[in-house]
Amino acid sequence: MTDSMMVDGFLVTDEKDASRYTLTRDGVLVSALDYRDDGKTMALTRAFTIPTYRGNGYAAKVVAGAIADIESRGDRKVEPVCWYVAEWFAQNPGHEGLLRRG
């Protein structure tokens, strides 16, 4: 089962069976964000953009979509394992309440 939302003309999908969020446009995979979910915390482990699409901010879109989804659920904290996700939180301090502490 998957859950999807639109973000700036892209489709962000939570592929629960694969433990990843994907960013697609017109059915083409552009970027992905892998995670581990223990039921309380989602560890965001790796943001990846297909090499031909790099440099366009697509990783930020998939992270933003994932964060919006996690916030809307309201039952998980986030552990930014991936350096890119940690940097995203530093640049978007309004979401710091979602971070797992200690």
Sequence and secondary structure as in RCSB ss.txt:
>XXXX:A:sequence
MTDSMMVDGFLVTDEKDASRYTLTRDGVLVSALDYRDDGKTMALTRAFTIPTYRGNGYAAKVVAGAIADIESRGD
RKVEPVCWYVAEWFAQNPGHEGLLRRG
>XXXX:A:secstr
 EEEEEETTEEEEEEGGGTEEEEEETTEEEEEEEEEE SSEEEEEEEEE GGGTTSSHHHHHHHHHHHHHHHH S
 EEEE SHHHHHHHHH GGGGGGB   
